[in-house]
Amino acid sequence: MAINGTIASGQEAVSLEIRVPQKTLIQLQRTLDKVDPQLRKTLARDLRSALQGPAGKIVGDFPSEAPMSGMVPRWGRVKSQIRTIPGVKNGRAIATIGIAGEDRGFNRTVAIVERAGSRSAGLTPQGRTMTSVLQERFPLVGRGGRFVWKSWLKHRPEAIRAAILIINKFVIQYNKGVG
């Protein structure tokens, strides 16, 4: 389960995007141009509700024990927050799931551990050692990350399916009310 609390935009350790097919997005945008702002809020609320399951699973997949002994004092739990952007422009995410540590210090550790080795082998001898140990124990999945990204790849189809169902339901309900 996610820890209660908000994650400020840009403060998450990892941000995961939910993108839907272009055809569905175009249909949504055409409908949203004609919709009452209250209905937009309802759509945003329904999207957040539908994405709680995948977000909770990603948080649940995050390791409860530190991957290296030196990280034990700073290790903690992560939380998630879902942001929705119903009136999104083409090529952008309709929703994001932000994953962050429960406090600032751990949030920084999550960001470092998740991406260590994705761009460089490390700048200092300690960084190179940490990166090689993490890479040996928990290899990077592509260039995305170790824990959150791996879990996201597993749960992404469910998140996208849930978002598309909500959007299609919204468009059908709106079209019934108009026609």
CNS distance restraints for C-alpha pairs under 8 A (distance, minus, plus):
assign (resid   1 and name CA) (resid  56 and name CA) 5.24 0.50 0.50
assign (resid   1 and name CA) (resid  57 and name CA) 7.65 0.50 0.50
assign (resid   1 and name CA) (resid  59 and name CA) 6.65 0.50 0.50
assign (resid   1 and name CA) (resid  60 and name CA) 6.36 0.50 0.50
assign (resid   1 and name CA) (resid  79 and name CA) 7.94 0.50 0.50
assign (resid   2 and name CA) (resid  55 and name CA) 7.99 0.50 0.50
assign (resid   2 and name CA) (resid  56 and name CA) 5.92 0.50 0.50
assign (resid   2 and name CA) (resid  59 and name CA) 6.37 0.50 0.50
assign (resid   2 and name CA) (resid  78 and name CA) 7.18 0.50 0.50
assign (resid   2 and name CA) (resid  79 and name CA) 4.67 0.50 0.50
assign (resid   2 and name CA) (resid  80 and name CA) 5.72 0.50 0.50
assign (resid   3 and name CA) (resid  77 and name CA) 7.98 0.50 0.50
assign (resid   3 and name CA) (resid  78 and name CA) 7.06 0.50 0.50
assign (resid   3 and name CA) (resid  79 and name CA) 4.88 0.50 0.50
assign (resid   3 and name CA) (resid  80 and name CA) 7.32 0.50 0.50
assign (resid   3 and name CA) (resid 102 and name CA) 7.31 0.50 0.50
assign (resid   4 and name CA) (resid  79 and name CA) 7.32 0.50 0.50
assign (resid   5 and name CA) (resid  79 and name CA) 7.94 0.50 0.50
assign (resid   6 and name CA) (resid  81 and name CA) 6.64 0.50 0.50
assign (resid   7 and name CA) (resid  11 and name CA) 6.42 0.50 0.50
assign (resid   7 and name CA) (resid  12 and name CA) 6.34 0.50 0.50
assign (resid   7 and name CA) (resid  80 and name CA) 7.59 0.50 0.50
assign (resid   7 and name CA) (resid  81 and name CA) 6.34 0.50 0.50
assign (resid   7 and name CA) (resid  98 and name CA) 7.27 0.50 0.50
assign (resid   7 and name CA) (resid 100 and name CA) 7.04 0.50 0.50
assign (resid   8 and name CA) (resid  12 and name CA) 7.12 0.50 0.50
assign (resid  11 and name CA) (resid 100 and name CA) 7.46 0.50 0.50
assign (resid  12 and name CA) (resid  98 and name CA) 5.42 0.50 0.50
assign (resid  12 and name CA) (resid  99 and name CA) 5.45 0.50 0.50
assign (resid  12 and name CA) (resid 100 and name CA) 4.64 0.50 0.50
assign (resid  12 and name CA) (resid 101 and name CA) 7.86 0.50 0.50
assign (resid  12 and name CA) (resid 107 and name CA) 7.36 0.50 0.50
assign (resid  13 and name CA) (resid  98 and name CA) 7.41 0.50 0.50
assign (resid  13 and name CA) (resid  99 and name CA) 5.82 0.50 0.50
assign (resid  13 and name CA) (resid 100 and name CA) 4.85 0.50 0.50
assign (resid  13 and name CA) (resid 101 and name CA) 7.19 0.50 0.50
assign (resid  13 and name CA) (resid 107 and name CA) 5.85 0.50 0.50
assign (resid  13 and name CA) (resid 108 and name CA) 6.82 0.50 0.50
assign (resid  13 and name CA) (resid 110 and name CA) 6.16 0.50 0.50
assign (resid  13 and name CA) (resid 111 and name CA) 4.69 0.50 0.50
assign (resid  14 and name CA) (resid  98 and name CA) 5.92 0.50 0.50
assign (resid  14 and name CA) (resid  99 and name CA) 5.17 0.50 0.50
assign (resid  14 and name CA) (resid 100 and name CA) 6.72 0.50 0.50
assign (resid  14 and name CA) (resid 111 and name CA) 6.73 0.50 0.50
assign (resid  14 and name CA) (resid 148 and name CA) 7.40 0.50 0.50
assign (resid  15 and name CA) (resid  96 and name CA) 6.43 0.50 0.50
assign (resid  15 and name CA) (resid  97 and name CA) 5.75 0.50 0.50
assign (resid  15 and name CA) (resid  98 and name CA) 4.47 0.50 0.50
assign (resid  15 and name CA) (resid  99 and name CA) 6.23 0.50 0.50
assign (resid  16 and name CA) (resid  96 and name CA) 5.37 0.50 0.50
assign (resid  16 and name CA) (resid  97 and name CA) 5.05 0.50 0.50
assign (resid  16 and name CA) (resid  98 and name CA) 6.32 0.50 0.50
assign (resid  16 and name CA) (resid 152 and name CA) 7.50 0.50 0.50
assign (resid  17 and name CA) (resid  93 and name CA) 5.49 0.50 0.50
assign (resid  17 and name CA) (resid  94 and name CA) 7.61 0.50 0.50
assign (resid  17 and name CA) (resid  95 and name CA) 6.05 0.50 0.50
assign (resid  17 and name CA) (resid  96 and name CA) 4.49 0.50 0.50
assign (resid  17 and name CA) (resid  97 and name CA) 6.52 0.50 0.50
assign (resid  18 and name CA) (resid  93 and name CA) 5.39 0.50 0.50
assign (resid  18 and name CA) (resid  94 and name CA) 6.01 0.50 0.50
assign (resid  18 and name CA) (resid  95 and name CA) 5.21 0.50 0.50
assign (resid  18 and name CA) (resid  96 and name CA) 5.89 0.50 0.50
assign (resid  18 and name CA) (resid  97 and name CA) 7.91 0.50 0.50
assign (resid  18 and name CA) (resid 156 and name CA) 7.77 0.50 0.50
assign (resid  18 and name CA) (resid 159 and name CA) 7.09 0.50 0.50
assign (resid  18 and name CA) (resid 160 and name CA) 6.18 0.50 0.50
assign (resid  18 and name CA) (resid 163 and name CA) 7.91 0.50 0.50
assign (resid  19 and name CA) (resid  91 and name CA) 7.96 0.50 0.50
assign (resid  19 and name CA) (resid  92 and name CA) 6.92 0.50 0.50
assign (resid  19 and name CA) (resid  93 and name CA) 4.69 0.50 0.50
assign (resid  19 and name CA) (resid  94 and name CA) 5.87 0.50 0.50
assign (resid  19 and name CA) (resid  95 and name CA) 7.33 0.50 0.50
assign (resid  19 and name CA) (resid 160 and name CA) 7.00 0.50 0.50
assign (resid  20 and name CA) (resid  24 and name CA) 6.76 0.50 0.50
assign (resid  20 and name CA) (resid  25 and name CA) 6.50 0.50 0.50
assign (resid  20 and name CA) (resid  93 and name CA) 7.62 0.50 0.50
assign (resid  20 and name CA) (resid  94 and name CA) 7.29 0.50 0.50
assign (resid  20 and name CA) (resid 160 and name CA) 6.48 0.50 0.50
assign (resid  20 and name CA) (resid 163 and name CA) 7.52 0.50 0.50
assign (resid  20 and name CA) (resid 164 and name CA) 6.67 0.50 0.50
assign (resid  21 and name CA) (resid  25 and name CA) 6.35 0.50 0.50
assign (resid  22 and name CA) (resid  26 and name CA) 6.10 0.50 0.50
assign (resid  22 and name CA) (resid  90 and name CA) 7.40 0.50 0.50
assign (resid  22 and name CA) (resid  91 and name CA) 7.73 0.50 0.50
assign (resid  23 and name CA) (resid  27 and name CA) 6.33 0.50 0.50
assign (resid  24 and name CA) (resid  28 and name CA) 6.22 0.50 0.50
assign (resid  24 and name CA) (resid 164 and name CA) 7.51 0.50 0.50
assign (resid  24 and name CA) (resid 167 and name CA) 7.74 0.50 0.50
assign (resid  24 and name CA) (resid 168 and name CA) 7.61 0.50 0.50
assign (resid  25 and name CA) (resid  29 and name CA) 6.11 0.50 0.50
assign (resid  25 and name CA) (resid  90 and name CA) 7.50 0.50 0.50
assign (resid  26 and name CA) (resid  30 and name CA) 6.24 0.50 0.50
assign (resid  26 and name CA) (resid  90 and name CA) 7.82 0.50 0.50
assign (resid  27 and name CA) (resid  31 and name CA) 6.35 0.50 0.50
assign (resid  27 and name CA) (resid 171 and name CA) 7.62 0.50 0.50
assign (resid  28 and name CA) (resid  32 and name CA) 6.02 0.50 0.50
assign (resid  28 and name CA) (resid 167 and name CA) 6.91 0.50 0.50
assign (resid  28 and name CA) (resid 171 and name CA) 6.60 0.50 0.50
assign (resid  29 and name CA) (resid  33 and name CA) 6.29 0.50 0.50
assign (resid  29 and name CA) (resid  87 and name CA) 6.32 0.50 0.50
assign (resid  29 and name CA) (resid  88 and name CA) 7.66 0.50 0.50
assign (resid  30 and name CA) (resid  34 and name CA) 7.28 0.50 0.50
assign (resid  31 and name CA) (resid  35 and name CA) 6.45 0.50 0.50
assign (resid  31 and name CA) (resid 171 and name CA) 6.74 0.50 0.50
assign (resid  31 and name CA) (resid 174 and name CA) 7.62 0.50 0.50
assign (resid  32 and name CA) (resid  40 and name CA) 7.10 0.50 0.50
assign (resid  32 and name CA) (resid  87 and name CA) 6.82 0.50 0.50
assign (resid  35 and name CA) (resid  39 and name CA) 6.44 0.50 0.50
assign (resid  35 and name CA) (resid  40 and name CA) 6.99 0.50 0.50
assign (resid  36 and name CA) (resid  40 and name CA) 6.80 0.50 0.50
assign (resid  37 and name CA) (resid  41 and name CA) 6.44 0.50 0.50
assign (resid  38 and name CA) (resid  42 and name CA) 6.36 0.50 0.50
assign (resid  39 and name CA) (resid  43 and name CA) 6.23 0.50 0.50
assign (resid  40 and name CA) (resid  44 and name CA) 6.23 0.50 0.50
assign (resid  40 and name CA) (resid  86 and name CA) 6.86 0.50 0.50
assign (resid  41 and name CA) (resid  45 and name CA) 6.11 0.50 0.50
assign (resid  42 and name CA) (resid  46 and name CA) 6.09 0.50 0.50
assign (resid  43 and name CA) (resid  47 and name CA) 6.14 0.50 0.50
assign (resid  43 and name CA) (resid  86 and name CA) 7.12 0.50 0.50
assign (resid  43 and name CA) (resid 166 and name CA) 7.66 0.50 0.50
assign (resid  43 and name CA) (resid 167 and name CA) 7.59 0.50 0.50
assign (resid  43 and name CA) (resid 170 and name CA) 6.99 0.50 0.50
assign (resid  44 and name CA) (resid  48 and name CA) 6.25 0.50 0.50
assign (resid  44 and name CA) (resid  84 and name CA) 5.68 0.50 0.50
assign (resid  44 and name CA) (resid  85 and name CA) 7.13 0.50 0.50
assign (resid  44 and name CA) (resid  86 and name CA) 6.15 0.50 0.50
assign (resid  45 and name CA) (resid  49 and name CA) 6.16 0.50 0.50
assign (resid  46 and name CA) (resid  50 and name CA) 6.11 0.50 0.50
assign (resid  46 and name CA) (resid 166 and name CA) 6.84 0.50 0.50
assign (resid  47 and name CA) (resid  51 and name CA) 6.21 0.50 0.50
assign (resid  47 and name CA) (resid  84 and name CA) 7.01 0.50 0.50
assign (resid  47 and name CA) (resid  95 and name CA) 7.90 0.50 0.50
assign (resid  47 and name CA) (resid 162 and name CA) 7.89 0.50 0.50
assign (resid  47 and name CA) (resid 163 and name CA) 6.06 0.50 0.50
assign (resid  47 and name CA) (resid 166 and name CA) 6.45 0.50 0.50
assign (resid  48 and name CA) (resid  52 and name CA) 6.31 0.50 0.50
assign (resid  48 and name CA) (resid  82 and name CA) 5.94 0.50 0.50
assign (resid  48 and name CA) (resid  83 and name CA) 7.10 0.50 0.50
assign (resid  48 and name CA) (resid  84 and name CA) 6.77 0.50 0.50
assign (resid  50 and name CA) (resid 159 and name CA) 7.76 0.50 0.50
assign (resid  50 and name CA) (resid 162 and name CA) 5.83 0.50 0.50
assign (resid  50 and name CA) (resid 163 and name CA) 6.86 0.50 0.50
assign (resid  50 and name CA) (resid 166 and name CA) 7.61 0.50 0.50
assign (resid  51 and name CA) (resid  55 and name CA) 6.17 0.50 0.50
assign (resid  51 and name CA) (resid  82 and name CA) 7.35 0.50 0.50
assign (resid  51 and name CA) (resid 159 and name CA) 5.89 0.50 0.50
assign (resid  51 and name CA) (resid 162 and name CA) 6.88 0.50 0.50
assign (resid  51 and name CA) (resid 163 and name CA) 7.33 0.50 0.50
assign (resid  52 and name CA) (resid  56 and name CA) 5.92 0.50 0.50
assign (resid  52 and name CA) (resid  82 and name CA) 7.63 0.50 0.50
assign (resid  53 and name CA) (resid  57 and name CA) 6.27 0.50 0.50
assign (resid  54 and name CA) (resid  58 and name CA) 6.27 0.50 0.50
assign (resid  54 and name CA) (resid 155 and name CA) 5.90 0.50 0.50
assign (resid  54 and name CA) (resid 156 and name CA) 7.57 0.50 0.50
assign (resid  54 and name CA) (resid 158 and name CA) 6.81 0.50 0.50
assign (resid  54 and name CA) (resid 159 and name CA) 5.87 0.50 0.50
assign (resid  55 and name CA) (resid  59 and name CA) 6.35 0.50 0.50
assign (resid  55 and name CA) (resid  80 and name CA) 6.37 0.50 0.50
assign (resid  55 and name CA) (resid  81 and name CA) 7.80 0.50 0.50
assign (resid  55 and name CA) (resid  82 and name CA) 7.80 0.50 0.50
assign (resid  55 and name CA) (resid  97 and name CA) 6.67 0.50 0.50
assign (resid  56 and name CA) (resid  60 and name CA) 6.03 0.50 0.50
assign (resid  56 and name CA) (resid  80 and name CA) 7.36 0.50 0.50
assign (resid  57 and name CA) (resid  61 and name CA) 6.11 0.50 0.50
assign (resid  57 and name CA) (resid 151 and name CA) 7.92 0.50 0.50
assign (resid  57 and name CA) (resid 155 and name CA) 7.62 0.50 0.50
assign (resid  58 and name CA) (resid  62 and name CA) 6.61 0.50 0.50
assign (resid  58 and name CA) (resid 148 and name CA) 6.42 0.50 0.50
assign (resid  58 and name CA) (resid 151 and name CA) 5.47 0.50 0.50
assign (resid  58 and name CA) (resid 152 and name CA) 6.38 0.50 0.50
assign (resid  58 and name CA) (resid 155 and name CA) 7.43 0.50 0.50
assign (resid  59 and name CA) (resid  78 and name CA) 6.23 0.50 0.50
assign (resid  59 and name CA) (resid  79 and name CA) 6.34 0.50 0.50
assign (resid  59 and name CA) (resid  80 and name CA) 6.81 0.50 0.50
assign (resid  59 and name CA) (resid  99 and name CA) 7.64 0.50 0.50
assign (resid  59 and name CA) (resid 148 and name CA) 7.80 0.50 0.50
assign (resid  61 and name CA) (resid 147 and name CA) 7.55 0.50 0.50
assign (resid  61 and name CA) (resid 148 and name CA) 7.72 0.50 0.50
assign (resid  61 and name CA) (resid 151 and name CA) 6.45 0.50 0.50
assign (resid  62 and name CA) (resid  78 and name CA) 7.46 0.50 0.50
assign (resid  62 and name CA) (resid 147 and name CA) 6.02 0.50 0.50
assign (resid  62 and name CA) (resid 148 and name CA) 6.57 0.50 0.50
assign (resid  62 and name CA) (resid 151 and name CA) 7.97 0.50 0.50
assign (resid  63 and name CA) (resid  67 and name CA) 7.94 0.50 0.50
assign (resid  63 and name CA) (resid 147 and name CA) 7.58 0.50 0.50
assign (resid  64 and name CA) (resid  76 and name CA) 7.09 0.50 0.50
assign (resid  64 and name CA) (resid  77 and name CA) 6.80 0.50 0.50
assign (resid  65 and name CA) (resid  72 and name CA) 7.47 0.50 0.50
assign (resid  65 and name CA) (resid  75 and name CA) 7.22 0.50 0.50
assign (resid  66 and name CA) (resid  71 and name CA) 5.80 0.50 0.50
assign (resid  66 and name CA) (resid  72 and name CA) 5.38 0.50 0.50
assign (resid  66 and name CA) (resid  75 and name CA) 5.77 0.50 0.50
assign (resid  67 and name CA) (resid  71 and name CA) 7.31 0.50 0.50
assign (resid  67 and name CA) (resid 134 and name CA) 7.25 0.50 0.50
assign (resid  67 and name CA) (resid 137 and name CA) 7.90 0.50 0.50
assign (resid  68 and name CA) (resid  72 and name CA) 7.16 0.50 0.50
assign (resid  68 and name CA) (resid 134 and name CA) 7.72 0.50 0.50
assign (resid  71 and name CA) (resid  75 and name CA) 5.93 0.50 0.50
assign (resid  74 and name CA) (resid 105 and name CA) 7.15 0.50 0.50
assign (resid  74 and name CA) (resid 106 and name CA) 5.94 0.50 0.50
assign (resid  74 and name CA) (resid 109 and name CA) 7.65 0.50 0.50
assign (resid  75 and name CA) (resid 106 and name CA) 6.21 0.50 0.50
assign (resid  75 and name CA) (resid 109 and name CA) 7.78 0.50 0.50
assign (resid  76 and name CA) (resid 101 and name CA) 7.13 0.50 0.50
assign (resid  76 and name CA) (resid 102 and name CA) 6.96 0.50 0.50
assign (resid  76 and name CA) (resid 106 and name CA) 6.52 0.50 0.50
assign (resid  77 and name CA) (resid 101 and name CA) 6.04 0.50 0.50
assign (resid  77 and name CA) (resid 102 and name CA) 5.85 0.50 0.50
assign (resid  78 and name CA) (resid  99 and name CA) 6.64 0.50 0.50
assign (resid  78 and name CA) (resid 100 and name CA) 5.43 0.50 0.50
assign (resid  78 and name CA) (resid 101 and name CA) 4.30 0.50 0.50
assign (resid  78 and name CA) (resid 102 and name CA) 5.42 0.50 0.50
assign (resid  78 and name CA) (resid 107 and name CA) 7.90 0.50 0.50
assign (resid  79 and name CA) (resid  99 and name CA) 5.77 0.50 0.50
assign (resid  79 and name CA) (resid 100 and name CA) 5.53 0.50 0.50
assign (resid  79 and name CA) (resid 101 and name CA) 6.20 0.50 0.50
assign (resid  79 and name CA) (resid 102 and name CA) 6.27 0.50 0.50
assign (resid  80 and name CA) (resid  97 and name CA) 6.54 0.50 0.50
assign (resid  80 and name CA) (resid  98 and name CA) 5.44 0.50 0.50
assign (resid  80 and name CA) (resid  99 and name CA) 4.59 0.50 0.50
assign (resid  80 and name CA) (resid 100 and name CA) 6.44 0.50 0.50
assign (resid  81 and name CA) (resid  97 and name CA) 5.70 0.50 0.50
assign (resid  81 and name CA) (resid  98 and name CA) 5.19 0.50 0.50
assign (resid  81 and name CA) (resid  99 and name CA) 6.76 0.50 0.50
assign (resid  82 and name CA) (resid  95 and name CA) 6.95 0.50 0.50
assign (resid  82 and name CA) (resid  96 and name CA) 5.71 0.50 0.50
assign (resid  82 and name CA) (resid  97 and name CA) 4.54 0.50 0.50
assign (resid  82 and name CA) (resid  98 and name CA) 6.27 0.50 0.50
assign (resid  83 and name CA) (resid  95 and name CA) 5.50 0.50 0.50
assign (resid  83 and name CA) (resid  96 and name CA) 5.25 0.50 0.50
assign (resid  83 and name CA) (resid  97 and name CA) 6.47 0.50 0.50
assign (resid  83 and name CA) (resid  98 and name CA) 7.79 0.50 0.50
assign (resid  84 and name CA) (resid  94 and name CA) 5.98 0.50 0.50
assign (resid  84 and name CA) (resid  95 and name CA) 4.22 0.50 0.50
assign (resid  84 and name CA) (resid  96 and name CA) 6.51 0.50 0.50
assign (resid  85 and name CA) (resid  93 and name CA) 7.58 0.50 0.50
assign (resid  85 and name CA) (resid  94 and name CA) 5.10 0.50 0.50
assign (resid  85 and name CA) (resid  95 and name CA) 5.78 0.50 0.50
assign (resid  86 and name CA) (resid  94 and name CA) 5.93 0.50 0.50
assign (resid  86 and name CA) (resid  95 and name CA) 7.84 0.50 0.50
assign (resid  87 and name CA) (resid  94 and name CA) 7.82 0.50 0.50
assign (resid  88 and name CA) (resid  92 and name CA) 6.27 0.50 0.50
assign (resid  88 and name CA) (resid  93 and name CA) 7.03 0.50 0.50
assign (resid  88 and name CA) (resid  94 and name CA) 5.89 0.50 0.50
assign (resid  99 and name CA) (resid 148 and name CA) 7.88 0.50 0.50
assign (resid 100 and name CA) (resid 107 and name CA) 5.35 0.50 0.50
assign (resid 100 and name CA) (resid 110 and name CA) 7.30 0.50 0.50
assign (resid 101 and name CA) (resid 105 and name CA) 7.80 0.50 0.50
assign (resid 101 and name CA) (resid 106 and name CA) 5.10 0.50 0.50
assign (resid 101 and name CA) (resid 107 and name CA) 3.86 0.50 0.50
assign (resid 101 and name CA) (resid 108 and name CA) 7.59 0.50 0.50
assign (resid 101 and name CA) (resid 110 and name CA) 6.48 0.50 0.50
assign (resid 102 and name CA) (resid 106 and name CA) 6.68 0.50 0.50
assign (resid 102 and name CA) (resid 107 and name CA) 6.74 0.50 0.50
assign (resid 103 and name CA) (resid 107 and name CA) 5.98 0.50 0.50
assign (resid 104 and name CA) (resid 108 and name CA) 6.39 0.50 0.50
assign (resid 105 and name CA) (resid 109 and name CA) 6.53 0.50 0.50
assign (resid 106 and name CA) (resid 110 and name CA) 6.10 0.50 0.50
assign (resid 107 and name CA) (resid 111 and name CA) 6.37 0.50 0.50
assign (resid 108 and name CA) (resid 112 and name CA) 6.25 0.50 0.50
assign (resid 109 and name CA) (resid 113 and name CA) 5.99 0.50 0.50
assign (resid 110 and name CA) (resid 114 and name CA) 5.82 0.50 0.50
assign (resid 111 and name CA) (resid 115 and name CA) 6.31 0.50 0.50
assign (resid 112 and name CA) (resid 116 and name CA) 5.50 0.50 0.50
assign (resid 113 and name CA) (resid 134 and name CA) 7.71 0.50 0.50
assign (resid 113 and name CA) (resid 146 and name CA) 7.55 0.50 0.50
assign (resid 114 and name CA) (resid 145 and name CA) 4.89 0.50 0.50
assign (resid 114 and name CA) (resid 146 and name CA) 5.05 0.50 0.50
assign (resid 114 and name CA) (resid 147 and name CA) 6.25 0.50 0.50
assign (resid 114 and name CA) (resid 148 and name CA) 7.09 0.50 0.50
assign (resid 114 and name CA) (resid 149 and name CA) 7.92 0.50 0.50
assign (resid 115 and name CA) (resid 119 and name CA) 8.00 0.50 0.50
assign (resid 115 and name CA) (resid 140 and name CA) 7.75 0.50 0.50
assign (resid 115 and name CA) (resid 143 and name CA) 7.97 0.50 0.50
assign (resid 115 and name CA) (resid 144 and name CA) 7.05 0.50 0.50
assign (resid 115 and name CA) (resid 145 and name CA) 4.96 0.50 0.50
assign (resid 115 and name CA) (resid 146 and name CA) 6.87 0.50 0.50
assign (resid 116 and name CA) (resid 120 and name CA) 7.77 0.50 0.50
assign (resid 116 and name CA) (resid 121 and name CA) 7.73 0.50 0.50
assign (resid 116 and name CA) (resid 122 and name CA) 7.69 0.50 0.50
assign (resid 116 and name CA) (resid 131 and name CA) 5.60 0.50 0.50
assign (resid 116 and name CA) (resid 134 and name CA) 7.76 0.50 0.50
assign (resid 116 and name CA) (resid 145 and name CA) 7.93 0.50 0.50
assign (resid 117 and name CA) (resid 121 and name CA) 5.00 0.50 0.50
assign (resid 117 and name CA) (resid 122 and name CA) 6.73 0.50 0.50
assign (resid 117 and name CA) (resid 131 and name CA) 5.56 0.50 0.50
assign (resid 117 and name CA) (resid 132 and name CA) 7.85 0.50 0.50
assign (resid 117 and name CA) (resid 135 and name CA) 7.44 0.50 0.50
assign (resid 117 and name CA) (resid 140 and name CA) 7.82 0.50 0.50
assign (resid 118 and name CA) (resid 140 and name CA) 7.30 0.50 0.50
assign (resid 118 and name CA) (resid 143 and name CA) 5.40 0.50 0.50
assign (resid 118 and name CA) (resid 144 and name CA) 7.34 0.50 0.50
assign (resid 118 and name CA) (resid 145 and name CA) 7.28 0.50 0.50
assign (resid 121 and name CA) (resid 127 and name CA) 7.60 0.50 0.50
assign (resid 121 and name CA) (resid 128 and name CA) 5.53 0.50 0.50
assign (resid 121 and name CA) (resid 131 and name CA) 6.37 0.50 0.50
assign (resid 121 and name CA) (resid 132 and name CA) 7.60 0.50 0.50
assign (resid 122 and name CA) (resid 126 and name CA) 7.90 0.50 0.50
assign (resid 122 and name CA) (resid 127 and name CA) 4.65 0.50 0.50
assign (resid 122 and name CA) (resid 128 and name CA) 4.36 0.50 0.50
assign (resid 122 and name CA) (resid 129 and name CA) 7.98 0.50 0.50
assign (resid 122 and name CA) (resid 131 and name CA) 6.60 0.50 0.50
assign (resid 123 and name CA) (resid 127 and name CA) 6.04 0.50 0.50
assign (resid 123 and name CA) (resid 128 and name CA) 6.75 0.50 0.50
assign (resid 124 and name CA) (resid 128 and name CA) 6.15 0.50 0.50
assign (resid 125 and name CA) (resid 129 and name CA) 6.19 0.50 0.50
assign (resid 126 and name CA) (resid 130 and name CA) 6.13 0.50 0.50
assign (resid 127 and name CA) (resid 131 and name CA) 6.02 0.50 0.50
assign (resid 128 and name CA) (resid 132 and name CA) 6.08 0.50 0.50
assign (resid 129 and name CA) (resid 133 and name CA) 6.15 0.50 0.50
assign (resid 130 and name CA) (resid 134 and name CA) 6.08 0.50 0.50
assign (resid 131 and name CA) (resid 135 and name CA) 5.91 0.50 0.50
assign (resid 132 and name CA) (resid 136 and name CA) 6.05 0.50 0.50
assign (resid 133 and name CA) (resid 137 and name CA) 6.19 0.50 0.50
assign (resid 134 and name CA) (resid 138 and name CA) 5.39 0.50 0.50
assign (resid 134 and name CA) (resid 139 and name CA) 6.77 0.50 0.50
assign (resid 135 and name CA) (resid 139 and name CA) 4.33 0.50 0.50
assign (resid 135 and name CA) (resid 140 and name CA) 6.48 0.50 0.50
assign (resid 138 and name CA) (resid 146 and name CA) 6.43 0.50 0.50
assign (resid 139 and name CA) (resid 146 and name CA) 6.44 0.50 0.50
assign (resid 140 and name CA) (resid 144 and name CA) 7.11 0.50 0.50
assign (resid 140 and name CA) (resid 145 and name CA) 5.32 0.50 0.50
assign (resid 140 and name CA) (resid 146 and name CA) 4.79 0.50 0.50
assign (resid 141 and name CA) (resid 145 and name CA) 5.77 0.50 0.50
assign (resid 141 and name CA) (resid 146 and name CA) 5.94 0.50 0.50
assign (resid 141 and name CA) (resid 149 and name CA) 7.27 0.50 0.50
assign (resid 141 and name CA) (resid 150 and name CA) 6.18 0.50 0.50
assign (resid 144 and name CA) (resid 149 and name CA) 5.73 0.50 0.50
assign (resid 144 and name CA) (resid 150 and name CA) 7.98 0.50 0.50
assign (resid 145 and name CA) (resid 149 and name CA) 5.00 0.50 0.50
assign (resid 145 and name CA) (resid 150 and name CA) 6.83 0.50 0.50
assign (resid 146 and name CA) (resid 150 and name CA) 5.96 0.50 0.50
assign (resid 147 and name CA) (resid 151 and name CA) 6.22 0.50 0.50
assign (resid 148 and name CA) (resid 152 and name CA) 5.99 0.50 0.50
assign (resid 149 and name CA) (resid 153 and name CA) 6.22 0.50 0.50
assign (resid 150 and name CA) (resid 154 and name CA) 6.58 0.50 0.50
assign (resid 151 and name CA) (resid 155 and name CA) 6.29 0.50 0.50
assign (resid 152 and name CA) (resid 156 and name CA) 5.44 0.50 0.50
assign (resid 153 and name CA) (resid 157 and name CA) 7.89 0.50 0.50
assign (resid 155 and name CA) (resid 159 and name CA) 6.46 0.50 0.50
assign (resid 156 and name CA) (resid 160 and name CA) 6.12 0.50 0.50
assign (resid 157 and name CA) (resid 161 and name CA) 5.99 0.50 0.50
assign (resid 158 and name CA) (resid 162 and name CA) 6.09 0.50 0.50
assign (resid 159 and name CA) (resid 163 and name CA) 6.22 0.50 0.50
assign (resid 160 and name CA) (resid 164 and name CA) 6.11 0.50 0.50
assign (resid 161 and name CA) (resid 165 and name CA) 6.16 0.50 0.50
assign (resid 162 and name CA) (resid 166 and name CA) 6.31 0.50 0.50
assign (resid 163 and name CA) (resid 167 and name CA) 6.19 0.50 0.50
assign (resid 164 and name CA) (resid 168 and name CA) 5.98 0.50 0.50
assign (resid 165 and name CA) (resid 169 and name CA) 6.00 0.50 0.50
assign (resid 166 and name CA) (resid 170 and name CA) 6.09 0.50 0.50
assign (resid 167 and name CA) (resid 171 and name CA) 6.20 0.50 0.50
assign (resid 168 and name CA) (resid 172 and name CA) 6.11 0.50 0.50
assign (resid 169 and name CA) (resid 173 and name CA) 6.10 0.50 0.50
assign (resid 170 and name CA) (resid 174 and name CA) 6.09 0.50 0.50
assign (resid 171 and name CA) (resid 175 and name CA) 6.05 0.50 0.50
assign (resid 172 and name CA) (resid 176 and name CA) 6.19 0.50 0.50
assign (resid 173 and name CA) (resid 177 and name CA) 6.38 0.50 0.50
assign (resid 174 and name CA) (resid 178 and name CA) 6.28 0.50 0.50
assign (resid 175 and name CA) (resid 179 and name CA) 5.88 0.50 0.50
